[in-house]
Amino acid sequence: MAYALGMGLPFIAFAAGLGWLTRAIAVIRRHGGWVTRLGGLLLVAVGIALVTGSWTEFVNWLRATVGPGQIGI
């Protein structure tokens, strides 16, 4: 029974969130131009942060605030 639940629950969760997912994709497609512009702006901002060295400061602040994180393998 636990095996069947473990195999079936991801599919049920996906089906339950499918409506939300399709609405989110529709919003992104409708505003695709703005999404592209925002992505480009973020790429330029990260590039400038990398060149000036403020990216390292941001990452250090983020690690101090959130924690270093771990990859569980």
PyMOL Python script that loads the backbone (N, CA, C, O; Angstrom):
from pymol import cmd

cmd.read_pdbstr("""\
ATOM      1  N   MET A   1       0.823  -1.186   0.000  1.00  0.00           N
ATOM      2  CA  MET A   1       0.000   0.000   0.000  1.00  0.00           C
ATOM      3  C   MET A   1       0.877   1.264   0.000  1.00  0.00           C
ATOM      4  O   MET A   1       0.606   2.207  -0.743  1.00  0.00           O
ATOM      5  N   ALA A   2       1.925   1.279   0.833  1.00  0.00           N
ATOM      6  CA  ALA A   2       2.806   2.443   0.882  1.00  0.00           C
ATOM      7  C   ALA A   2       3.513   2.621  -0.456  1.00  0.00           C
ATOM      8  O   ALA A   2       3.711   3.748  -0.910  1.00  0.00           O
ATOM      9  N   TYR A   3       3.889   1.524  -1.082  1.00  0.00           N
ATOM     10  CA  TYR A   3       4.544   1.602  -2.387  1.00  0.00           C
ATOM     11  C   TYR A   3       3.604   2.236  -3.408  1.00  0.00           C
ATOM     12  O   TYR A   3       4.016   3.098  -4.186  1.00  0.00           O
ATOM     13  N   ALA A   4       2.358   1.814  -3.405  1.00  0.00           N
ATOM     14  CA  ALA A   4       1.383   2.353  -4.356  1.00  0.00           C
ATOM     15  C   ALA A   4       1.143   3.840  -4.104  1.00  0.00           C
ATOM     16  O   ALA A   4       1.018   4.619  -5.050  1.00  0.00           O
ATOM     17  N   LEU A   5       1.077   4.237  -2.826  1.00  0.00           N
ATOM     18  CA  LEU A   5       0.909   5.657  -2.518  1.00  0.00           C
ATOM     19  C   LEU A   5       2.128   6.454  -2.963  1.00  0.00           C
ATOM     20  O   LEU A   5       1.998   7.541  -3.527  1.00  0.00           O
ATOM     21  N   GLY A   6       3.304   5.911  -2.708  1.00  0.00           N
ATOM     22  CA  GLY A   6       4.530   6.600  -3.103  1.00  0.00           C
ATOM     23  C   GLY A   6       4.644   6.756  -4.600  1.00  0.00           C
ATOM     24  O   GLY A   6       5.191   7.745  -5.089  1.00  0.00           O
ATOM     25  N   MET A   7       4.133   5.789  -5.328  1.00  0.00           N
ATOM     26  CA  MET A   7       4.174   5.882  -6.794  1.00  0.00           C
ATOM     27  C   MET A   7       3.061   6.790  -7.327  1.00  0.00           C
ATOM     28  O   MET A   7       3.246   7.463  -8.341  1.00  0.00           O
ATOM     29  N   GLY A   8       1.923   6.815  -6.661  1.00  0.00           N
ATOM     30  CA  GLY A   8       0.776   7.551  -7.188  1.00  0.00           C
ATOM     31  C   GLY A   8       0.699   9.001  -6.752  1.00  0.00           C
ATOM     32  O   GLY A   8       0.169   9.831  -7.491  1.00  0.00           O
ATOM     33  N   LEU A   9       1.214   9.335  -5.567  1.00  0.00           N
ATOM     34  CA  LEU A   9       1.083  10.698  -5.059  1.00  0.00           C
ATOM     35  C   LEU A   9       1.733  11.761  -5.944  1.00  0.00           C
ATOM     36  O   LEU A   9       1.149  12.833  -6.099  1.00  0.00           O
ATOM     37  N   PRO A  10       2.891  11.529  -6.524  1.00  0.00           N
ATOM     38  CA  PRO A  10       3.436  12.570  -7.422  1.00  0.00           C
ATOM     39  C   PRO A  10       2.522  12.865  -8.621  1.00  0.00           C
ATOM     40  O   PRO A  10       2.413  14.014  -9.051  1.00  0.00           O
ATOM     41  N   PHE A  11       1.883  11.849  -9.148  1.00  0.00           N
ATOM     42  CA  PHE A  11       0.974  12.064 -10.271  1.00  0.00           C
ATOM     43  C   PHE A  11      -0.272  12.824  -9.834  1.00  0.00           C
ATOM     44  O   PHE A  11      -0.770  13.681 -10.564  1.00  0.00           O
ATOM     45  N   ILE A  12      -0.771  12.510  -8.651  1.00  0.00           N
ATOM     46  CA  ILE A  12      -1.938  13.223  -8.124  1.00  0.00           C
ATOM     47  C   ILE A  12      -1.576  14.679  -7.845  1.00  0.00           C
ATOM     48  O   ILE A  12      -2.359  15.578  -8.149  1.00  0.00           O
ATOM     49  N   ALA A  13      -0.403  14.919  -7.271  1.00  0.00           N
ATOM     50  CA  ALA A  13       0.036  16.288  -7.000  1.00  0.00           C
ATOM     51  C   ALA A  13       0.202  17.071  -8.297  1.00  0.00           C
ATOM     52  O   ALA A  13      -0.171  18.242  -8.373  1.00  0.00           O
ATOM     53  N   PHE A  14       0.757  16.430  -9.306  1.00  0.00           N
ATOM     54  CA  PHE A  14       0.925  17.096 -10.593  1.00  0.00           C
ATOM     55  C   PHE A  14      -0.434  17.448 -11.190  1.00  0.00           C
ATOM     56  O   PHE A  14      -0.623  18.552 -11.701  1.00  0.00           O
ATOM     57  N   ALA A  15      -1.362  16.528 -11.125  1.00  0.00           N
ATOM     58  CA  ALA A  15      -2.702  16.778 -11.669  1.00  0.00           C
ATOM     59  C   ALA A  15      -3.400  17.895 -10.910  1.00  0.00           C
ATOM     60  O   ALA A  15      -4.107  18.705 -11.510  1.00  0.00           O
ATOM     61  N   ALA A  16      -3.206  17.946  -9.586  1.00  0.00           N
ATOM     62  CA  ALA A  16      -3.837  18.985  -8.787  1.00  0.00           C
ATOM     63  C   ALA A  16      -3.266  20.358  -9.117  1.00  0.00           C
ATOM     64  O   ALA A  16      -3.991  21.352  -9.073  1.00  0.00           O
ATOM     65  N   GLY A  17      -1.982  20.428  -9.447  1.00  0.00           N
ATOM     66  CA  GLY A  17      -1.355  21.707  -9.758  1.00  0.00           C
ATOM     67  C   GLY A  17      -1.362  22.065 -11.225  1.00  0.00           C
ATOM     68  O   GLY A  17      -0.844  23.115 -11.605  1.00  0.00           O
ATOM     69  N   LEU A  18      -1.934  21.224 -12.054  1.00  0.00           N
ATOM     70  CA  LEU A  18      -1.901  21.457 -13.499  1.00  0.00           C
ATOM     71  C   LEU A  18      -2.660  22.715 -13.894  1.00  0.00           C
ATOM     72  O   LEU A  18      -2.216  23.447 -14.778  1.00  0.00           O
ATOM     73  N   GLY A  19      -3.793  22.980 -13.259  1.00  0.00           N
ATOM     74  CA  GLY A  19      -4.557  24.185 -13.573  1.00  0.00           C
ATOM     75  C   GLY A  19      -3.766  25.446 -13.265  1.00  0.00           C
ATOM     76  O   GLY A  19      -3.742  26.385 -14.061  1.00  0.00           O
ATOM     77  N   TRP A  20      -3.119  25.461 -12.105  1.00  0.00           N
ATOM     78  CA  TRP A  20      -2.300  26.609 -11.720  1.00  0.00           C
ATOM     79  C   TRP A  20      -1.145  26.775 -12.695  1.00  0.00           C
ATOM     80  O   TRP A  20      -0.813  27.890 -13.095  1.00  0.00           O
ATOM     81  N   LEU A  21      -0.535  25.655 -13.073  1.00  0.00           N
ATOM     82  CA  LEU A  21       0.609  25.695 -13.977  1.00  0.00           C
ATOM     83  C   LEU A  21       0.212  26.252 -15.348  1.00  0.00           C
ATOM     84  O   LEU A  21       0.944  27.062 -15.916  1.00  0.00           O
ATOM     85  N   THR A  22      -0.914  25.836 -15.873  1.00  0.00           N
ATOM     86  CA  THR A  22      -1.337  26.331 -17.188  1.00  0.00           C
ATOM     87  C   THR A  22      -1.676  27.819 -17.127  1.00  0.00           C
ATOM     88  O   THR A  22      -1.420  28.546 -18.087  1.00  0.00           O
ATOM     89  N   ARG A  23      -2.248  28.285 -16.010  1.00  0.00           N
ATOM     90  CA  ARG A  23      -2.521  29.722 -15.878  1.00  0.00           C
ATOM     91  C   ARG A  23      -1.230  30.514 -15.783  1.00  0.00           C
ATOM     92  O   ARG A  23      -1.118  31.595 -16.361  1.00  0.00           O
ATOM     93  N   ALA A  24      -0.248  29.978 -15.052  1.00  0.00           N
ATOM     94  CA  ALA A  24       1.042  30.666 -14.920  1.00  0.00           C
ATOM     95  C   ALA A  24       1.743  30.750 -16.271  1.00  0.00           C
ATOM     96  O   ALA A  24       2.313  31.788 -16.608  1.00  0.00           O
ATOM     97  N   ILE A  25       1.707  29.682 -17.038  1.00  0.00           N
ATOM     98  CA  ILE A  25       2.336  29.688 -18.367  1.00  0.00           C
ATOM     99  C   ILE A  25       1.615  30.661 -19.294  1.00  0.00           C
ATOM    100  O   ILE A  25       2.256  31.329 -20.105  1.00  0.00           O
ATOM    101  N   ALA A  26       0.293  30.748 -19.183  1.00  0.00           N
ATOM    102  CA  ALA A  26      -0.457  31.684 -20.013  1.00  0.00           C
ATOM    103  C   ALA A  26      -0.075  33.125 -19.698  1.00  0.00           C
ATOM    104  O   ALA A  26       0.048  33.947 -20.606  1.00  0.00           O
ATOM    105  N   VAL A  27       0.113  33.434 -18.427  1.00  0.00           N
ATOM    106  CA  VAL A  27       0.520  34.786 -18.041  1.00  0.00           C
ATOM    107  C   VAL A  27       1.911  35.091 -18.594  1.00  0.00           C
ATOM    108  O   VAL A  27       2.153  36.188 -19.098  1.00  0.00           O
ATOM    109  N   ILE A  28       2.815  34.135 -18.501  1.00  0.00           N
ATOM    110  CA  ILE A  28       4.174  34.343 -19.002  1.00  0.00           C
ATOM    111  C   ILE A  28       4.154  34.528 -20.518  1.00  0.00           C
ATOM    112  O   ILE A  28       4.873  35.376 -21.046  1.00  0.00           O
ATOM    113  N   ARG A  29       3.355  33.758 -21.209  1.00  0.00           N
ATOM    114  CA  ARG A  29       3.274  33.908 -22.674  1.00  0.00           C
ATOM    115  C   ARG A  29       2.656  35.239 -23.060  1.00  0.00           C
ATOM    116  O   ARG A  29       3.090  35.874 -24.021  1.00  0.00           O
ATOM    117  N   ARG A  30       1.644  35.664 -22.314  1.00  0.00           N
ATOM    118  CA  ARG A  30       0.968  36.919 -22.634  1.00  0.00           C
ATOM    119  C   ARG A  30       1.911  38.101 -22.441  1.00  0.00           C
ATOM    120  O   ARG A  30       1.855  39.080 -23.186  1.00  0.00           O
ATOM    121  N   HIS A  31       2.774  38.002 -21.437  1.00  0.00           N
ATOM    122  CA  HIS A  31       3.707  39.086 -21.143  1.00  0.00           C
ATOM    123  C   HIS A  31       5.138  38.695 -21.521  1.00  0.00           C
ATOM    124  O   HIS A  31       6.094  39.078 -20.845  1.00  0.00           O
ATOM    125  N   GLY A  32       5.270  37.942 -22.590  1.00  0.00           N
ATOM    126  CA  GLY A  32       6.570  37.418 -22.993  1.00  0.00           C
ATOM    127  C   GLY A  32       7.609  38.490 -23.272  1.00  0.00           C
ATOM    128  O   GLY A  32       8.785  38.308 -22.960  1.00  0.00           O
ATOM    129  N   GLY A  33       7.190  39.601 -23.855  1.00  0.00           N
ATOM    130  CA  GLY A  33       8.132  40.683 -24.129  1.00  0.00           C
ATOM    131  C   GLY A  33       8.729  41.248 -22.851  1.00  0.00           C
ATOM    132  O   GLY A  33       9.934  41.487 -22.769  1.00  0.00           O
ATOM    133  N   TRP A  34       7.881  41.457 -21.860  1.00  0.00           N
ATOM    134  CA  TRP A  34       8.370  41.985 -20.588  1.00  0.00           C
ATOM    135  C   TRP A  34       9.232  40.965 -19.848  1.00  0.00           C
ATOM    136  O   TRP A  34      10.204  41.331 -19.188  1.00  0.00           O
ATOM    137  N   VAL A  35       8.878  39.703 -19.958  1.00  0.00           N
ATOM    138  CA  VAL A  35       9.683  38.650 -19.327  1.00  0.00           C
ATOM    139  C   VAL A  35      11.073  38.619 -19.951  1.00  0.00           C
ATOM    140  O   VAL A  35      12.068  38.467 -19.242  1.00  0.00           O
ATOM    141  N   THR A  36      11.147  38.761 -21.269  1.00  0.00           N
ATOM    142  CA  THR A  36      12.439  38.777 -21.956  1.00  0.00           C
ATOM    143  C   THR A  36      13.256  39.990 -21.555  1.00  0.00           C
ATOM    144  O   THR A  36      14.456  39.878 -21.304  1.00  0.00           O
ATOM    145  N   ARG A  37      12.614  41.153 -21.494  1.00  0.00           N
ATOM    146  CA  ARG A  37      13.324  42.371 -21.092  1.00  0.00           C
ATOM    147  C   ARG A  37      13.842  42.261 -19.659  1.00  0.00           C
ATOM    148  O   ARG A  37      14.974  42.648 -19.370  1.00  0.00           O
ATOM    149  N   LEU A  38      13.018  41.737 -18.775  1.00  0.00           N
ATOM    150  CA  LEU A  38      13.429  41.575 -17.384  1.00  0.00           C
ATOM    151  C   LEU A  38      14.592  40.601 -17.269  1.00  0.00           C
ATOM    152  O   LEU A  38      15.526  40.842 -16.504  1.00  0.00           O
ATOM    153  N   GLY A  39      14.548  39.511 -18.015  1.00  0.00           N
ATOM    154  CA  GLY A  39      15.650  38.551 -18.011  1.00  0.00           C
ATOM    155  C   GLY A  39      16.935  39.178 -18.519  1.00  0.00           C
ATOM    156  O   GLY A  39      18.004  38.949 -17.953  1.00  0.00           O
ATOM    157  N   GLY A  40      16.844  39.968 -19.583  1.00  0.00           N
ATOM    158  CA  GLY A  40      18.017  40.654 -20.109  1.00  0.00           C
ATOM    159  C   GLY A  40      18.574  41.663 -19.115  1.00  0.00           C
ATOM    160  O   GLY A  40      19.789  41.776 -18.954  1.00  0.00           O
ATOM    161  N   LEU A  41      17.694  42.388 -18.456  1.00  0.00           N
ATOM    162  CA  LEU A  41      18.118  43.354 -17.450  1.00  0.00           C
ATOM    163  C   LEU A  41      18.828  42.662 -16.286  1.00  0.00           C
ATOM    164  O   LEU A  41      19.838  43.156 -15.785  1.00  0.00           O
ATOM    165  N   LEU A  42      18.296  41.523 -15.864  1.00  0.00           N
ATOM    166  CA  LEU A  42      18.943  40.777 -14.784  1.00  0.00           C
ATOM    167  C   LEU A  42      20.306  40.243 -15.217  1.00  0.00           C
ATOM    168  O   LEU A  42      21.244  40.237 -14.421  1.00  0.00           O
ATOM    169  N   LEU A  43      20.428  39.797 -16.457  1.00  0.00           N
ATOM    170  CA  LEU A  43      21.728  39.337 -16.953  1.00  0.00           C
ATOM    171  C   LEU A  43      22.756  40.463 -16.960  1.00  0.00           C
ATOM    172  O   LEU A  43      23.909  40.255 -16.582  1.00  0.00           O
ATOM    173  N   VAL A  44      22.347  41.642 -17.385  1.00  0.00           N
ATOM    174  CA  VAL A  44      23.257  42.788 -17.390  1.00  0.00           C
ATOM    175  C   VAL A  44      23.628  43.150 -15.959  1.00  0.00           C
ATOM    176  O   VAL A  44      24.793  43.439 -15.683  1.00  0.00           O
ATOM    177  N   ALA A  45      22.658  43.140 -15.042  1.00  0.00           N
ATOM    178  CA  ALA A  45      22.931  43.486 -13.647  1.00  0.00           C
ATOM    179  C   ALA A  45      23.910  42.497 -13.015  1.00  0.00           C
ATOM    180  O   ALA A  45      24.821  42.905 -12.295  1.00  0.00           O
ATOM    181  N   VAL A  46      23.729  41.207 -13.278  1.00  0.00           N
ATOM    182  CA  VAL A  46      24.650  40.205 -12.732  1.00  0.00           C
ATOM    183  C   VAL A  46      26.034  40.372 -13.352  1.00  0.00           C
ATOM    184  O   VAL A  46      27.040  40.233 -12.656  1.00  0.00           O
ATOM    185  N   GLY A  47      26.098  40.665 -14.635  1.00  0.00           N
ATOM    186  CA  GLY A  47      27.386  40.898 -15.275  1.00  0.00           C
ATOM    187  C   GLY A  47      28.128  42.076 -14.666  1.00  0.00           C
ATOM    188  O   GLY A  47      29.330  41.995 -14.413  1.00  0.00           O
ATOM    189  N   ILE A  48      27.416  43.167 -14.433  1.00  0.00           N
ATOM    190  CA  ILE A  48      28.040  44.331 -13.803  1.00  0.00           C
ATOM    191  C   ILE A  48      28.472  43.990 -12.382  1.00  0.00           C
ATOM    192  O   ILE A  48      29.546  44.403 -11.945  1.00  0.00           O
ATOM    193  N   ALA A  49      27.643  43.241 -11.660  1.00  0.00           N
ATOM    194  CA  ALA A  49      27.997  42.847 -10.296  1.00  0.00           C
ATOM    195  C   ALA A  49      29.236  41.955 -10.289  1.00  0.00           C
ATOM    196  O   ALA A  49      30.068  42.058  -9.388  1.00  0.00           O
ATOM    197  N   LEU A  50      29.363  41.086 -11.284  1.00  0.00           N
ATOM    198  CA  LEU A  50      30.549  40.233 -11.369  1.00  0.00           C
ATOM    199  C   LEU A  50      31.805  41.052 -11.655  1.00  0.00           C
ATOM    200  O   LEU A  50      32.855  40.812 -11.059  1.00  0.00           O
ATOM    201  N   VAL A  51      31.698  42.010 -12.559  1.00  0.00           N
ATOM    202  CA  VAL A  51      32.852  42.818 -12.937  1.00  0.00           C
ATOM    203  C   VAL A  51      33.297  43.708 -11.778  1.00  0.00           C
ATOM    204  O   VAL A  51      34.498  43.878 -11.565  1.00  0.00           O
ATOM    205  N   THR A  52      32.359  44.275 -11.029  1.00  0.00           N
ATOM    206  CA  THR A  52      32.710  45.197  -9.942  1.00  0.00           C
ATOM    207  C   THR A  52      33.077  44.473  -8.652  1.00  0.00           C
ATOM    208  O   THR A  52      33.640  45.083  -7.743  1.00  0.00           O
ATOM    209  N   GLY A  53      32.766  43.179  -8.557  1.00  0.00           N
ATOM    210  CA  GLY A  53      33.077  42.431  -7.339  1.00  0.00           C
ATOM    211  C   GLY A  53      31.967  42.432  -6.319  1.00  0.00           C
ATOM    212  O   GLY A  53      32.097  41.796  -5.273  1.00  0.00           O
ATOM    213  N   SER A  54      30.875  43.128  -6.590  1.00  0.00           N
ATOM    214  CA  SER A  54      29.783  43.160  -5.620  1.00  0.00           C
ATOM    215  C   SER A  54      29.003  41.843  -5.599  1.00  0.00           C
ATOM    216  O   SER A  54      28.260  41.582  -4.653  1.00  0.00           O
ATOM    217  N   TRP A  55      29.166  41.015  -6.630  1.00  0.00           N
ATOM    218  CA  TRP A  55      28.510  39.706  -6.628  1.00  0.00           C
ATOM    219  C   TRP A  55      29.042  38.844  -5.491  1.00  0.00           C
ATOM    220  O   TRP A  55      28.275  38.146  -4.828  1.00  0.00           O
ATOM    221  N   THR A  56      30.351  38.890  -5.265  1.00  0.00           N
ATOM    222  CA  THR A  56      30.958  38.127  -4.176  1.00  0.00           C
ATOM    223  C   THR A  56      30.426  38.611  -2.828  1.00  0.00           C
ATOM    224  O   THR A  56      30.130  37.804  -1.947  1.00  0.00           O
ATOM    225  N   GLU A  57      30.306  39.923  -2.671  1.00  0.00           N
ATOM    226  CA  GLU A  57      29.759  40.467  -1.432  1.00  0.00           C
ATOM    227  C   GLU A  57      28.318  40.013  -1.225  1.00  0.00           C
ATOM    228  O   GLU A  57      27.923  39.687  -0.106  1.00  0.00           O
ATOM    229  N   PHE A  58      27.532  39.993  -2.302  1.00  0.00           N
ATOM    230  CA  PHE A  58      26.150  39.551  -2.211  1.00  0.00           C
ATOM    231  C   PHE A  58      26.070  38.077  -1.818  1.00  0.00           C
ATOM    232  O   PHE A  58      25.260  37.699  -0.973  1.00  0.00           O
ATOM    233  N   VAL A  59      26.910  37.250  -2.432  1.00  0.00           N
ATOM    234  CA  VAL A  59      26.899  35.819  -2.122  1.00  0.00           C
ATOM    235  C   VAL A  59      27.330  35.589  -0.677  1.00  0.00           C
ATOM    236  O   VAL A  59      26.759  34.742   0.011  1.00  0.00           O
ATOM    237  N   ASN A  60      28.330  36.333  -0.210  1.00  0.00           N
ATOM    238  CA  ASN A  60      28.752  36.203   1.181  1.00  0.00           C
ATOM    239  C   ASN A  60      27.645  36.623   2.144  1.00  0.00           C
ATOM    240  O   ASN A  60      27.427  35.968   3.163  1.00  0.00           O
ATOM    241  N   TRP A  61      26.949  37.708   1.825  1.00  0.00           N
ATOM    242  CA  TRP A  61      25.817  38.137   2.651  1.00  0.00           C
ATOM    243  C   TRP A  61      24.716  37.069   2.647  1.00  0.00           C
ATOM    244  O   TRP A  61      24.126  36.767   3.684  1.00  0.00           O
ATOM    245  N   LEU A  62      24.453  36.506   1.468  1.00  0.00           N
ATOM    246  CA  LEU A  62      23.418  35.486   1.355  1.00  0.00           C
ATOM    247  C   LEU A  62      23.768  34.249   2.171  1.00  0.00           C
ATOM    248  O   LEU A  62      22.902  33.680   2.835  1.00  0.00           O
ATOM    249  N   ARG A  63      25.016  33.834   2.128  1.00  0.00           N
ATOM    250  CA  ARG A  63      25.452  32.680   2.920  1.00  0.00           C
ATOM    251  C   ARG A  63      25.334  32.963   4.403  1.00  0.00           C
ATOM    252  O   ARG A  63      24.951  32.078   5.169  1.00  0.00           O
ATOM    253  N   ALA A  64      25.655  34.179   4.828  1.00  0.00           N
ATOM    254  CA  ALA A  64      25.554  34.532   6.248  1.00  0.00           C
ATOM    255  C   ALA A  64      24.100  34.610   6.682  1.00  0.00           C
ATOM    256  O   ALA A  64      23.786  34.304   7.832  1.00  0.00           O
ATOM    257  N   THR A  65      23.221  35.007   5.799  1.00  0.00           N
ATOM    258  CA  THR A  65      21.810  35.166   6.147  1.00  0.00           C
ATOM    259  C   THR A  65      21.062  33.838   6.079  1.00  0.00           C
ATOM    260  O   THR A  65      20.343  33.480   7.012  1.00  0.00           O
ATOM    261  N   VAL A  66      21.227  33.118   4.989  1.00  0.00           N
ATOM    262  CA  VAL A  66      20.470  31.888   4.765  1.00  0.00           C
ATOM    263  C   VAL A  66      21.218  30.671   5.251  1.00  0.00           C
ATOM    264  O   VAL A  66      20.604  29.732   5.759  1.00  0.00           O
ATOM    265  N   GLY A  67      22.497  30.663   5.109  1.00  0.00           N
ATOM    266  CA  GLY A  67      23.310  29.510   5.456  1.00  0.00           C
ATOM    267  C   GLY A  67      23.989  28.990   4.208  1.00  0.00           C
ATOM    268  O   GLY A  67      23.572  29.300   3.093  1.00  0.00           O
ATOM    269  N   PRO A  68      25.035  28.199   4.391  1.00  0.00           N
ATOM    270  CA  PRO A  68      25.785  27.746   3.224  1.00  0.00           C
ATOM    271  C   PRO A  68      25.036  26.724   2.381  1.00  0.00           C
ATOM    272  O   PRO A  68      25.327  26.577   1.193  1.00  0.00           O
ATOM    273  N   GLY A  69      24.098  26.031   2.960  1.00  0.00           N
ATOM    274  CA  GLY A  69      23.371  25.017   2.213  1.00  0.00           C
ATOM    275  C   GLY A  69      24.181  23.754   2.065  1.00  0.00           C
ATOM    276  O   GLY A  69      25.408  23.772   2.168  1.00  0.00           O
ATOM    277  N   GLN A  70      23.500  22.675   1.827  1.00  0.00           N
ATOM    278  CA  GLN A  70      24.154  21.386   1.648  1.00  0.00           C
ATOM    279  C   GLN A  70      23.468  20.633   0.531  1.00  0.00           C
ATOM    280  O   GLN A  70      22.264  20.770   0.313  1.00  0.00           O
ATOM    281  N   ILE A  71      24.239  19.850  -0.160  1.00  0.00           N
ATOM    282  CA  ILE A  71      23.686  18.993  -1.194  1.00  0.00           C
ATOM    283  C   ILE A  71      23.607  17.592  -0.603  1.00  0.00           C
ATOM    284  O   ILE A  71      24.631  16.971  -0.317  1.00  0.00           O
ATOM    285  N   GLY A  72      22.408  17.109  -0.425  1.00  0.00           N
ATOM    286  CA  GLY A  72      22.230  15.777   0.157  1.00  0.00           C
ATOM    287  C   GLY A  72      22.271  14.712  -0.912  1.00  0.00           C
ATOM    288  O   GLY A  72      21.335  14.560  -1.697  1.00  0.00           O
ATOM    289  N   ILE A  73      23.344  13.990  -0.933  1.00  0.00           N
ATOM    290  CA  ILE A  73      23.477  12.895  -1.902  1.00  0.00           C
ATOM    291  C   ILE A  73      23.553  11.590  -1.141  1.00  0.00           C
ATOM    292  O   ILE A  73      23.668  10.526  -1.750  1.00  0.00           O
TER     293      ILE A  73
END
""", "prot")
cmd.dss("prot")
cmd.show_as("cartoon", "prot")
cmd.util.cbc("prot")
cmd.orient("prot")
